[in-house]
Amino acid sequence: MNKPPIDDALFRWILALSEKYRKMRVTTSVSSNDEVHQAALFPSDGMLLHMDFLMKNVQDRTNLVQFLLMANTESDREACLAVIQNELIMELKHVMAQLPGRQFAFELLSVPLESFCRSDVNPTTVAMSMNLSVADVKERLASLHDTNPALGLRGCRSFARFPRLLDVCVVAIQNAMRSQASTAPTDVPPLQITLPLMSTSQEVGACVASIRAIVPDATVGAVVATPRACLRLTGMAEGLDFIIYDVLALTELVWGCSREDAEHFLDQYLHDHRFPISPFESLDRHGVGKLISDSVQKLRGAESPAFFQRTAKHHCEISLAGLPGHFDPAGITFTHNAGITNFISSPMCVPVAKLVSAQLAVQLDIDEPQIPVFPIM
């Protein structure tokens, strides 16, 4: 073998080898303005663009999302939605222009609606600007407030409360995609939309129906972010084209604590050698991992044949996102071994994901990933 190059050339050489041998697809998750620039540096097999930060850009620039949430009449809500839709189209076009030639999927709003209301909001000022009473504004703010934002009004629940918000997001995505394609209809890429935080087949059915009423041939998937969704996924998957497991969200719910609060006790656990490593630094294979792998086995089994008949034409019918730690090879190994075909990574971790996938493919000398059996602690 020739002597490997050094410095930047060495990096490119390693990436070239990774591309040659890896078996698993790698998708870039883009959830901030900074990550748009980072994603341009490292090519991947696709982009998962989160609408959260685009909507926050609109709110920061116009304050219209807060106005929508406070609006008292249908005409006021529709006026806000019309402008928000146009602003979202501009945001989407701007991002796509920075990432030309990429294949996009879009994850709809997943953050709590309360996060779109400015923390320094003055009820009196809002009441005067919107011709509302101060009592009405305070009542609306209270109705949006979550004691625990991670478990409150977010994901599909937001669309149950504000159905037109879902429509506006889908229409904005559709228009932005069309404007980026050529004038020929056949050049418009297929629309891939991801639903956030789904726990029941009823939630899936309502949102999928709304999306396909606007874009009949849309490819629709969902983020599995709760233990219930894992346990009931075979029923939910009947209306979906692809699945994304959110490991971070599942870890927080399975362990009963947030990543930010875990250090209050996990540091002591690690010091006392109760755990070798934090579940927020490396995938908890015996808890979260088993929940996911059991769910995947059911999907691939006889319980949900229609899902795989329908998704045979797609490359990434089952994906994993939100792995703990920015560079967790053990988590990528789990992705490969569990029969999951696509790993969703932050932009800066894309090269690591490709490298580990290639190492696994070479070491195991396999053509297809296998389902592991995890021991129960």
DAQUIQUI-V60014 format. One record per residue. N is the residue number from 1. RES is the residue in one small letter. PHI is phi in degrees with one decimal (none if undefined). OMEGA is omega in whole degrees, -180 to 180 (* if undefined). D_LAST is the distance of its C-alpha to the last C-alpha in Angstrom with 1 decimal. Layout:
# DAQUIQUI-V60014
n = (N | N)
res = (RES | RES)
phi = (PHI | PHI)
omega = (OMEGA | OMEGA)
d_last = (D_LAST | D_LAST)
This chain:
# DAQUIQUI-V60014
n = (1 | 2 | 3 | 4 | 5 | 6 | 7 | 8 | 9 | 10 | 11 | 12 | 13 | 14 | 15 | 16 | 17 | 18 | 19 | 20 | 21 | 22 | 23 | 24 | 25 | 26 | 27 | 28 | 29 | 30 | 31 | 32 | 33 | 34 | 35 | 36 | 37 | 38 | 39 | 40 | 41 | 42 | 43 | 44 | 45 | 46 | 47 | 48 | 49 | 50 | 51 | 52 | 53 | 54 | 55 | 56 | 57 | 58 | 59 | 60 | 61 | 62 | 63 | 64 | 65 | 66 | 67 | 68 | 69 | 70 | 71 | 72 | 73 | 74 | 75 | 76 | 77 | 78 | 79 | 80 | 81 | 82 | 83 | 84 | 85 | 86 | 87 | 88 | 89 | 90 | 91 | 92 | 93 | 94 | 95 | 96 | 97 | 98 | 99 | 100 | 101 | 102 | 103 | 104 | 105 | 106 | 107 | 108 | 109 | 110 | 111 | 112 | 113 | 114 | 115 | 116 | 117 | 118 | 119 | 120 | 121 | 122 | 123 | 124 | 125 | 126 | 127 | 128 | 129 | 130 | 131 | 132 | 133 | 134 | 135 | 136 | 137 | 138 | 139 | 140 | 141 | 142 | 143 | 144 | 145 | 146 | 147 | 148 | 149 | 150 | 151 | 152 | 153 | 154 | 155 | 156 | 157 | 158 | 159 | 160 | 161 | 162 | 163 | 164 | 165 | 166 | 167 | 168 | 169 | 170 | 171 | 172 | 173 | 174 | 175 | 176 | 177 | 178 | 179 | 180 | 181 | 182 | 183 | 184 | 185 | 186 | 187 | 188 | 189 | 190 | 191 | 192 | 193 | 194 | 195 | 196 | 197 | 198 | 199 | 200 | 201 | 202 | 203 | 204 | 205 | 206 | 207 | 208 | 209 | 210 | 211 | 212 | 213 | 214 | 215 | 216 | 217 | 218 | 219 | 220 | 221 | 222 | 223 | 224 | 225 | 226 | 227 | 228 | 229 | 230 | 231 | 232 | 233 | 234 | 235 | 236 | 237 | 238 | 239 | 240 | 241 | 242 | 243 | 244 | 245 | 246 | 247 | 248 | 249 | 250 | 251 | 252 | 253 | 254 | 255 | 256 | 257 | 258 | 259 | 260 | 261 | 262 | 263 | 264 | 265 | 266 | 267 | 268 | 269 | 270 | 271 | 272 | 273 | 274 | 275 | 276 | 277 | 278 | 279 | 280 | 281 | 282 | 283 | 284 | 285 | 286 | 287 | 288 | 289 | 290 | 291 | 292 | 293 | 294 | 295 | 296 | 297 | 298 | 299 | 300 | 301 | 302 | 303 | 304 | 305 | 306 | 307 | 308 | 309 | 310 | 311 | 312 | 313 | 314 | 315 | 316 | 317 | 318 | 319 | 320 | 321 | 322 | 323 | 324 | 325 | 326 | 327 | 328 | 329 | 330 | 331 | 332 | 333 | 334 | 335 | 336 | 337 | 338 | 339 | 340 | 341 | 342 | 343 | 344 | 345 | 346 | 347 | 348 | 349 | 350 | 351 | 352 | 353 | 354 | 355 | 356 | 357 | 358 | 359 | 360 | 361 | 362 | 363 | 364 | 365 | 366 | 367 | 368 | 369 | 370 | 371 | 372 | 373 | 374 | 375 | 376 | 377)
res = (m | n | k | p | p | i | d | d | a | l | f | r | w | i | l | a | l | s | e | k | y | r | k | m | r | v | t | t | s | v | s | s | n | d | e | v | h | q | a | a | l | f | p | s | d | g | m | l | l | h | m | d | f | l | m | k | n | v | q | d | r | t | n | l | v | q | f | l | l | m | a | n | t | e | s | d | r | e | a | c | l | a | v | i | q | n | e | l | i | m | e | l | k | h | v | m | a | q | l | p | g | r | q | f | a | f | e | l | l | s | v | p | l | e | s | f | c | r | s | d | v | n | p | t | t | v | a | m | s | m | n | l | s | v | a | d | v | k | e | r | l | a | s | l | h | d | t | n | p | a | l | g | l | r | g | c | r | s | f | a | r | f | p | r | l | l | d | v | c | v | v | a | i | q | n | a | m | r | s | q | a | s | t | a | p | t | d | v | p | p | l | q | i | t | l | p | l | m | s | t | s | q | e | v | g | a | c | v | a | s | i | r | a | i | v | p | d | a | t | v | g | a | v | v | a | t | p | r | a | c | l | r | l | t | g | m | a | e | g | l | d | f | i | i | y | d | v | l | a | l | t | e | l | v | w | g | c | s | r | e | d | a | e | h | f | l | d | q | y | l | h | d | h | r | f | p | i | s | p | f | e | s | l | d | r | h | g | v | g | k | l | i | s | d | s | v | q | k | l | r | g | a | e | s | p | a | f | f | q | r | t | a | k | h | h | c | e | i | s | l | a | g | l | p | g | h | f | d | p | a | g | i | t | f | t | h | n | a | g | i | t | n | f | i | s | s | p | m | c | v | p | v | a | k | l | v | s | a | q | l | a | v | q | l | d | i | d | e | p | q | i | p | v | f | p | i | m)
phi = (none | -65.7 | -63.9 | -65.2 | -71.2 | -121.5 | 54.8 | -62.4 | -64.0 | -63.1 | -59.5 | -66.3 | -64.6 | -64.6 | -62.0 | -63.6 | -65.7 | -61.6 | -63.4 | -70.7 | -107.8 | -67.8 | -106.0 | -93.3 | -73.3 | -128.9 | -112.8 | -90.2 | -92.7 | -117.1 | -128.7 | -158.0 | -62.9 | -63.5 | -69.6 | -61.9 | -68.0 | -66.4 | -63.3 | -68.0 | -82.0 | -125.5 | -62.2 | -143.9 | -85.3 | 174.9 | -126.3 | -106.0 | -96.0 | -86.4 | -75.0 | -56.2 | -72.1 | -68.6 | -66.7 | -67.7 | -60.0 | -63.4 | -62.5 | -63.3 | -84.8 | -122.9 | 66.0 | -76.6 | -66.4 | -62.8 | -60.0 | -59.7 | -67.6 | -93.5 | -56.8 | -102.3 | -125.1 | -63.3 | -64.8 | -65.4 | -64.0 | -66.6 | -63.8 | -63.9 | -63.0 | -62.3 | -71.8 | -58.9 | -60.2 | -63.7 | -66.4 | -64.5 | -59.6 | -62.3 | -62.4 | -64.0 | -60.7 | -62.6 | -67.1 | -63.2 | -65.4 | -81.1 | -127.1 | -67.6 | 77.9 | -88.8 | -93.1 | -107.8 | -120.4 | -126.7 | -96.0 | -71.8 | -57.3 | -120.1 | -79.2 | -60.4 | -59.4 | -59.0 | -67.8 | -86.2 | -92.8 | -61.2 | -64.1 | -98.4 | -59.5 | -105.4 | -55.8 | -66.7 | -64.5 | -63.6 | -60.8 | -67.3 | -71.5 | -111.5 | 57.7 | -117.9 | -81.7 | -60.0 | -62.4 | -63.6 | -64.1 | -62.8 | -65.6 | -67.8 | -61.8 | -65.4 | -70.9 | -93.7 | -73.1 | -112.0 | -62.4 | -124.7 | -57.2 | -68.4 | -119.1 | -113.2 | -81.7 | -153.4 | 63.2 | -62.8 | -65.1 | -62.9 | -76.1 | -67.3 | -78.3 | -130.2 | -58.8 | -68.9 | -65.0 | -64.1 | -59.2 | -63.2 | -62.3 | -66.3 | -64.4 | -62.1 | -62.2 | -60.4 | -67.1 | -65.5 | -64.0 | -64.9 | -68.3 | -82.3 | -88.5 | -75.7 | -70.4 | -73.1 | -58.1 | -70.6 | -86.8 | -76.0 | -66.5 | -63.5 | -85.7 | -114.4 | -122.9 | -111.3 | -90.3 | -90.9 | 48.0 | -108.5 | -127.1 | -136.5 | -67.6 | -66.2 | -64.1 | -61.0 | -60.2 | -64.6 | -71.3 | -62.6 | -62.4 | -65.3 | -67.3 | -76.9 | -69.7 | -94.7 | -127.6 | -57.8 | -99.7 | -64.7 | -92.0 | -120.4 | -127.3 | -144.1 | -89.7 | -93.5 | -126.1 | -131.5 | -56.6 | -61.9 | -62.5 | -61.9 | -72.1 | -110.3 | -68.2 | -61.4 | -74.3 | -65.2 | -68.6 | -60.2 | -101.9 | -119.7 | -106.6 | -156.7 | -129.3 | -127.0 | -87.3 | -95.3 | -67.1 | -62.8 | -62.3 | -66.0 | -62.8 | -64.2 | -77.2 | -67.0 | -87.1 | 71.9 | -156.4 | -83.0 | -60.4 | -69.4 | -88.5 | -62.5 | -64.1 | -63.2 | -127.5 | -68.2 | -59.4 | -70.0 | -60.0 | -67.6 | -63.3 | -83.8 | 64.3 | -71.3 | -125.3 | -76.4 | -158.3 | -69.4 | -66.7 | -93.3 | -113.3 | -146.0 | -56.5 | -77.7 | -66.7 | -81.3 | -111.2 | -62.7 | -61.7 | -67.4 | -59.1 | -70.9 | -65.1 | -63.5 | -64.5 | -64.3 | -60.8 | -66.5 | -62.6 | -82.2 | -88.6 | -76.4 | -74.5 | -138.9 | -65.4 | -62.8 | -60.6 | -79.4 | -65.0 | -75.2 | -98.9 | -59.7 | -82.1 | -94.7 | -86.9 | -131.6 | -67.1 | -129.9 | -126.2 | -127.8 | -135.4 | 69.4 | -62.6 | -65.9 | 77.9 | -73.4 | -133.0 | -116.9 | -57.3 | -62.6 | -67.7 | -68.2 | -60.5 | -59.7 | -55.3 | -65.7 | -77.6 | -81.8 | 84.2 | -90.5 | -97.8 | -142.5 | -110.5 | -102.6 | -129.5 | -65.0 | -54.9 | -71.0 | -97.3 | -57.5 | -60.4 | -65.6 | -60.6 | -65.1 | -63.7 | -65.7 | -61.8 | -66.3 | -60.2 | -64.4 | -61.6 | -73.3 | -65.1 | -88.5 | 51.7 | -122.3 | -98.9 | -129.1 | -66.7 | -110.3 | -86.0 | -84.6 | -108.2 | -90.8 | -68.9 | -95.8 | -78.5)
omega = (178 | 178 | -177 | 179 | -176 | 175 | -176 | 178 | 177 | 178 | -180 | 179 | 179 | 178 | 179 | 177 | 179 | 179 | -177 | -170 | -175 | 179 | -171 | 174 | 178 | 180 | 179 | 174 | -179 | -174 | 177 | 178 | 179 | -178 | 174 | 180 | 180 | -178 | 179 | -176 | -172 | 179 | 177 | -177 | -180 | 180 | 170 | -175 | -178 | -179 | -177 | -174 | 176 | 177 | 177 | 174 | 178 | 180 | -179 | -177 | -171 | -175 | -174 | 180 | 176 | 177 | 179 | -178 | -180 | -171 | -174 | -177 | 179 | -179 | 178 | 179 | -179 | 178 | 177 | -177 | -180 | 180 | 178 | 179 | 179 | 179 | 177 | 177 | 178 | 179 | -179 | 178 | -179 | 180 | -179 | 179 | 179 | -179 | -176 | 176 | -179 | 175 | -173 | 161 | -173 | 175 | -178 | -170 | -180 | -178 | 178 | 179 | -179 | -177 | 178 | 174 | -177 | -176 | -179 | -177 | 178 | -177 | -179 | 179 | 179 | -180 | -180 | -177 | -176 | 180 | 177 | 172 | 177 | 179 | 178 | -179 | 180 | 179 | 179 | 178 | 180 | -179 | 178 | -174 | 177 | 174 | 174 | -175 | -179 | -175 | -171 | -173 | -179 | 179 | -177 | 179 | 177 | -178 | 173 | 180 | -179 | -175 | -177 | 177 | 175 | -180 | -178 | 179 | -178 | 179 | 178 | 178 | -179 | -178 | 180 | 179 | 180 | -178 | 179 | 179 | 177 | -177 | 180 | -178 | -178 | -179 | 179 | -178 | 179 | -178 | 178 | -176 | -179 | 178 | -179 | 169 | 176 | 179 | -178 | 177 | 178 | 177 | 179 | -177 | -179 | -178 | 179 | 179 | 179 | -179 | -175 | 171 | 179 | -180 | -173 | -177 | 180 | 171 | -173 | 175 | -179 | 174 | 177 | -172 | 178 | 177 | 180 | 179 | 176 | -176 | -176 | -170 | -178 | 177 | -180 | -174 | -179 | 180 | -173 | 178 | 177 | -175 | 174 | 175 | 177 | -173 | -179 | 179 | 179 | 179 | -180 | -178 | 180 | -179 | 176 | 177 | 177 | 178 | -177 | -177 | -174 | -177 | -179 | 179 | -177 | 177 | 179 | 178 | 180 | 179 | -179 | 179 | 173 | 177 | 176 | -178 | -180 | 176 | 176 | 175 | 177 | -174 | 174 | -175 | -175 | 179 | -180 | -179 | 180 | 177 | -180 | -176 | 176 | 179 | 179 | 179 | 178 | 179 | -178 | 180 | -175 | -174 | -177 | -178 | -177 | -180 | -177 | 173 | -178 | -174 | -177 | -178 | -178 | -177 | -171 | -175 | 177 | -177 | 177 | 179 | 174 | 178 | 180 | -179 | -179 | -178 | -176 | 180 | 179 | 178 | 178 | 175 | 177 | 179 | -179 | -173 | -174 | -179 | 178 | -168 | -175 | 178 | -179 | -170 | 169 | -173 | -176 | -179 | -179 | 179 | 180 | 180 | 179 | -178 | -178 | 178 | 179 | 178 | 180 | -179 | 180 | -177 | -176 | 178 | -179 | 175 | -180 | 178 | -179 | 179 | 179 | 172 | -175 | 174 | 179 | 179 | *)
d_last = (44.7 | 46.7 | 45.9 | 43.5 | 45.1 | 44.4 | 43.7 | 43.7 | 44.7 | 41.7 | 39.5 | 41.4 | 41.2 | 37.4 | 37.2 | 39.6 | 37.5 | 34.3 | 36.4 | 37.5 | 34.2 | 31.6 | 30.5 | 28.7 | 30.8 | 30.6 | 31.9 | 33.0 | 32.1 | 35.1 | 34.7 | 37.5 | 41.0 | 39.9 | 37.4 | 40.4 | 42.1 | 39.1 | 38.4 | 42.0 | 41.2 | 38.4 | 38.9 | 36.1 | 35.9 | 36.3 | 36.2 | 34.2 | 36.6 | 35.5 | 38.3 | 37.1 | 38.8 | 41.9 | 42.3 | 41.9 | 44.6 | 46.8 | 46.2 | 46.9 | 50.1 | 51.4 | 49.6 | 49.9 | 46.3 | 46.7 | 50.0 | 48.4 | 45.9 | 48.8 | 51.4 | 53.2 | 54.8 | 54.0 | 56.7 | 55.2 | 51.7 | 53.2 | 55.3 | 52.2 | 50.2 | 53.1 | 53.2 | 49.4 | 49.4 | 52.1 | 50.3 | 47.0 | 49.0 | 50.5 | 47.1 | 45.7 | 48.8 | 48.5 | 44.9 | 45.8 | 48.9 | 46.8 | 44.5 | 47.0 | 46.0 | 42.4 | 40.6 | 39.4 | 36.9 | 37.1 | 34.4 | 36.1 | 35.9 | 32.4 | 33.2 | 34.3 | 37.9 | 38.6 | 38.0 | 41.3 | 43.2 | 44.5 | 43.2 | 46.8 | 48.1 | 51.1 | 51.5 | 55.3 | 55.6 | 53.6 | 55.5 | 58.8 | 57.9 | 56.7 | 59.3 | 56.7 | 56.7 | 54.5 | 52.9 | 51.9 | 50.3 | 48.4 | 47.2 | 46.0 | 44.2 | 42.5 | 41.5 | 39.7 | 38.0 | 34.2 | 32.7 | 29.5 | 30.7 | 27.3 | 27.2 | 31.0 | 33.9 | 32.8 | 32.2 | 33.6 | 34.4 | 37.0 | 38.7 | 38.8 | 40.6 | 42.8 | 43.1 | 45.8 | 43.6 | 41.6 | 45.0 | 46.2 | 43.3 | 43.5 | 47.3 | 47.1 | 44.7 | 47.0 | 50.1 | 48.7 | 47.5 | 51.0 | 52.8 | 50.9 | 51.8 | 55.3 | 57.6 | 56.9 | 54.4 | 52.8 | 51.8 | 49.6 | 46.0 | 43.7 | 42.1 | 38.3 | 37.0 | 33.4 | 32.7 | 30.4 | 27.9 | 28.2 | 26.2 | 28.6 | 30.9 | 33.8 | 33.2 | 33.0 | 36.1 | 38.2 | 37.6 | 38.0 | 41.2 | 42.6 | 41.9 | 43.4 | 46.4 | 47.2 | 45.9 | 45.8 | 44.4 | 41.7 | 38.3 | 35.8 | 32.1 | 29.6 | 26.8 | 23.5 | 22.5 | 20.9 | 18.0 | 20.8 | 22.4 | 19.4 | 19.3 | 23.1 | 24.0 | 25.7 | 28.3 | 28.8 | 29.1 | 32.2 | 34.3 | 32.8 | 33.5 | 30.5 | 27.1 | 25.6 | 22.0 | 22.2 | 19.0 | 20.3 | 21.1 | 17.8 | 16.0 | 18.4 | 18.0 | 14.2 | 14.1 | 17.4 | 19.5 | 21.9 | 21.8 | 24.9 | 23.7 | 20.3 | 22.2 | 23.3 | 20.1 | 17.9 | 20.7 | 20.3 | 16.5 | 17.3 | 20.2 | 18.4 | 15.8 | 12.9 | 12.0 | 13.7 | 15.0 | 15.5 | 14.1 | 17.8 | 18.7 | 16.3 | 14.4 | 10.8 | 9.9 | 6.4 | 8.2 | 11.9 | 12.0 | 10.6 | 13.0 | 15.7 | 15.3 | 15.3 | 18.3 | 20.1 | 19.8 | 21.4 | 24.1 | 24.8 | 25.0 | 27.8 | 26.9 | 28.5 | 31.1 | 33.6 | 31.5 | 31.6 | 35.2 | 36.2 | 34.3 | 35.3 | 37.9 | 35.6 | 33.9 | 30.8 | 29.7 | 26.0 | 25.4 | 22.9 | 24.1 | 23.1 | 20.7 | 19.8 | 22.1 | 25.5 | 24.8 | 21.2 | 21.6 | 17.9 | 18.1 | 21.3 | 19.8 | 17.2 | 20.3 | 22.1 | 19.6 | 18.5 | 22.1 | 23.0 | 26.6 | 27.4 | 26.1 | 27.6 | 28.3 | 30.5 | 33.8 | 33.3 | 30.0 | 31.6 | 32.8 | 29.3 | 27.8 | 30.6 | 30.3 | 26.6 | 27.1 | 30.0 | 28.3 | 25.6 | 28.3 | 30.2 | 27.5 | 26.0 | 29.5 | 28.5 | 30.5 | 27.9 | 24.2 | 21.7 | 18.7 | 15.4 | 12.7 | 9.3 | 6.4 | 3.8 | 0.0)
